[in-house]
Amino acid sequence: MARRPNYDFEKRRKELDRKKKKDEKRQRKIDEKRAAEGLPPLPPPADPGPPQRH
């Protein structure tokens, strides 16, 4: 019998990729706006890593 793919894992991975891309775009827009105002760009937010399991 063949193993079934783990669709929940794939879905979660897609959601995380989508969120990361969205956050990068948001940060890029903020940096562009600050550059237009003559301010230095903000440092990128720290990545908290994977959630802790108990």
LUMVO-749232 format. One line per field, with one value per residue: chain; x, y, z of N, C-alpha, C, CB in turn; residue number from 0. Coordinates in steps of 0.02 Angstrom, whole numbers, padded with zeros to 5 digits, always signed. Glycine has a CB too. Layout:
N
unit	[A / ...]
nxx	[X / ...]
nyy	[Y / ...]
nzz	[Z / ...]
caxx	[X / ...]
cayy	[Y / ...]
cazz	[Z / ...]
cxx	[X / ...]
cyy	[Y / ...]
czz	[Z / ...]
cbxx	[X / ...]
cbyy	[Y / ...]
cbzz	[Z / ...]
pos	[NUM / ...]
This chain:
54
unit	[A / A / A / A / A / A / A / A / A / A / A / A / A / A / A / A / A / A / A / A / A / A / A / A / A / A / A / A / A / A / A / A / A / A / A / A / A / A / A / A / A / A / A / A / A / A / A / A / A / A / A / A / A / A]
nxx	[+00042 / +00030 / +00104 / +00012 / +00012 / +00057 / -00054 / -00090 / +00033 / +00089 / -00004 / +00012 / +00145 / +00133 / +00053 / +00141 / +00244 / +00174 / +00140 / +00268 / +00312 / +00221 / +00251 / +00382 / +00358 / +00282 / +00378 / +00471 / +00398 / +00384 / +00518 / +00547 / +00463 / +00517 / +00643 / +00610 / +00573 / +00693 / +00746 / +00838 / +00827 / +00726 / +00785 / +00765 / +00630 / +00657 / +00665 / +00558 / +00566 / +00519 / +00363 / +00358 / +00336 / +00244]
nyy	[-00059 / +00110 / +00256 / +00392 / +00562 / +00700 / +00812 / +00916 / +00963 / +01012 / +01113 / +01198 / +01235 / +01307 / +01413 / +01474 / +01512 / +01603 / +01700 / +01743 / +01800 / +01904 / +01981 / +02019 / +02100 / +02201 / +02255 / +02299 / +02401 / +02490 / +02524 / +02587 / +02698 / +02763 / +02792 / +02883 / +02988 / +03022 / +02953 / +02826 / +02649 / +02534 / +02405 / +02231 / +02135 / +02022 / +01848 / +01738 / +01601 / +01425 / +01381 / +01342 / +01180 / +01097]
nzz	[+00000 / -00042 / +00029 / +00095 / +00044 / +00152 / +00168 / +00253 / +00299 / +00180 / +00152 / +00262 / +00241 / +00122 / +00168 / +00259 / +00172 / +00093 / +00189 / +00226 / +00106 / +00094 / +00207 / +00176 / +00065 / +00124 / +00212 / +00119 / +00056 / +00162 / +00184 / +00061 / +00069 / +00181 / +00129 / +00030 / +00110 / +00160 / +00266 / +00356 / +00315 / +00411 / +00521 / +00478 / +00549 / +00687 / +00661 / +00737 / +00730 / +00726 / +00807 / +00982 / +01048 / +01172]
caxx	[+00000 / +00070 / +00094 / -00026 / +00048 / +00033 / -00080 / -00088 / +00101 / +00096 / -00046 / +00045 / +00205 / +00110 / +00031 / +00201 / +00278 / +00132 / +00148 / +00336 / +00315 / +00181 / +00289 / +00439 / +00331 / +00264 / +00440 / +00501 / +00360 / +00402 / +00586 / +00544 / +00431 / +00566 / +00696 / +00583 / +00572 / +00762 / +00762 / +00869 / +00779 / +00723 / +00812 / +00711 / +00610 / +00689 / +00624 / +00552 / +00577 / +00459 / +00332 / +00380 / +00285 / +00249]
cayy	[+00000 / +00171 / +00306 / +00451 / +00624 / +00738 / +00874 / +00969 / +00990 / +01052 / +01172 / +01241 / +01261 / +01359 / +01470 / +01507 / +01545 / +01660 / +01750 / +01770 / +01843 / +01963 / +02021 / +02049 / +02153 / +02255 / +02285 / +02335 / +02463 / +02535 / +02548 / +02634 / +02758 / +02796 / +02817 / +02942 / +03041 / +03036 / +02918 / +02760 / +02594 / +02499 / +02337 / +02182 / +02106 / +01958 / +01790 / +01700 / +01530 / +01384 / +01385 / +01292 / +01131 / +01074]
cazz	[+00000 / -00048 / +00081 / +00075 / +00058 / +00209 / +00139 / +00303 / +00299 / +00119 / +00159 / +00311 / +00208 / +00075 / +00207 / +00285 / +00115 / +00074 / +00242 / +00221 / +00047 / +00109 / +00255 / +00140 / +00023 / +00169 / +00235 / +00062 / +00046 / +00217 / +00170 / +00005 / +00094 / +00223 / +00085 / -00003 / +00160 / +00178 / +00327 / +00344 / +00320 / +00474 / +00517 / +00471 / +00614 / +00704 / +00647 / +00799 / +00719 / +00732 / +00872 / +01031 / +01065 / +01241]
cxx	[+00045 / +00054 / +00055 / +00016 / +00016 / +00010 / -00080 / -00020 / +00111 / +00056 / -00013 / +00107 / +00186 / +00089 / +00090 / +00238 / +00240 / +00141 / +00217 / +00341 / +00278 / +00219 / +00348 / +00415 / +00313 / +00326 / +00473 / +00465 / +00376 / +00471 / +00586 / +00514 / +00480 / +00623 / +00673 / +00581 / +00643 / +00783 / +00795 / +00818 / +00782 / +00755 / +00755 / +00694 / +00644 / +00641 / +00619 / +00565 / +00513 / +00429 / +00355 / +00322 / +00297 / +00231]
cyy	[+00063 / +00219 / +00365 / +00513 / +00662 / +00807 / +00931 / +01002 / +01035 / +01117 / +01222 / +01274 / +01317 / +01422 / +01509 / +01544 / +01608 / +01717 / +01783 / +01820 / +01909 / +02009 / +02055 / +02107 / +02214 / +02292 / +02326 / +02402 / +02514 / +02566 / +02599 / +02700 / +02798 / +02826 / +02881 / +03002 / +03059 / +03003 / +02851 / +02704 / +02561 / +02430 / +02287 / +02153 / +02039 / +01901 / +01747 / +01625 / +01490 / +01389 / +01328 / +01245 / +01108 / +01003]
czz	[+00000 / +00009 / +00054 / +00088 / +00117 / +00183 / +00189 / +00305 / +00238 / +00124 / +00206 / +00280 / +00160 / +00112 / +00234 / +00230 / +00095 / +00124 / +00238 / +00163 / +00060 / +00157 / +00221 / +00097 / +00066 / +00194 / +00180 / +00050 / +00100 / +00205 / +00113 / +00027 / +00137 / +00181 / +00050 / +00045 / +00183 / +00243 / +00311 / +00351 / +00389 / +00467 / +00512 / +00540 / +00624 / +00691 / +00710 / +00792 / +00727 / +00801 / +00918 / +01046 / +01136 / +01247]
cbxx	[-00048 / +00057 / +00161 / -00095 / +00050 / +00088 / -00151 / -00106 / +00153 / +00072 / -00116 / +00065 / +00242 / +00052 / -00014 / +00247 / +00283 / +00058 / +00138 / +00387 / +00284 / +00114 / +00313 / +00474 / +00270 / +00224 / +00488 / +00499 / +00285 / +00401 / +00633 / +00502 / +00367 / +00595 / +00717 / +00513 / +00530 / +00773 / +00699 / +00927 / +00794 / +00650 / +00856 / +00731 / +00534 / +00713 / +00652 / +00484 / +00631 / +00474 / +00255 / +00404 / +00285 / +00205]
cbyy	[-00001 / +00204 / +00330 / +00455 / +00669 / +00745 / +00863 / +00942 / +00934 / +01011 / +01154 / +01202 / +01205 / +01333 / +01447 / +01456 / +01496 / +01639 / +01718 / +01713 / +01807 / +01943 / +01977 / +01996 / +02128 / +02227 / +02231 / +02291 / +02448 / +02497 / +02490 / +02604 / +02741 / +02747 / +02764 / +02928 / +03020 / +03110 / +02907 / +02749 / +02541 / +02493 / +02321 / +02125 / +02099 / +01958 / +01749 / +01710 / +01504 / +01310 / +01384 / +01326 / +01070 / +01115]
cbzz	[+00061 / -00117 / +00111 / +00112 / -00005 / +00264 / +00114 / +00372 / +00299 / +00058 / +00184 / +00374 / +00170 / +00032 / +00265 / +00319 / +00056 / +00069 / +00311 / +00213 / -00014 / +00140 / +00313 / +00097 / -00016 / +00229 / +00261 / -00002 / +00046 / +00285 / +00152 / -00053 / +00133 / +00275 / +00033 / -00030 / +00220 / +00182 / +00370 / +00393 / +00266 / +00499 / +00579 / +00422 / +00617 / +00778 / +00587 / +00827 / +00766 / +00715 / +00865 / +01095 / +01016 / +01287]
pos	[0 / 1 / 2 / 3 / 4 / 5 / 6 / 7 / 8 / 9 / 10 / 11 / 12 / 13 / 14 / 15 / 16 / 17 / 18 / 19 / 20 / 21 / 22 / 23 / 24 / 25 / 26 / 27 / 28 / 29 / 30 / 31 / 32 / 33 / 34 / 35 / 36 / 37 / 38 / 39 / 40 / 41 / 42 / 43 / 44 / 45 / 46 / 47 / 48 / 49 / 50 / 51 / 52 / 53]
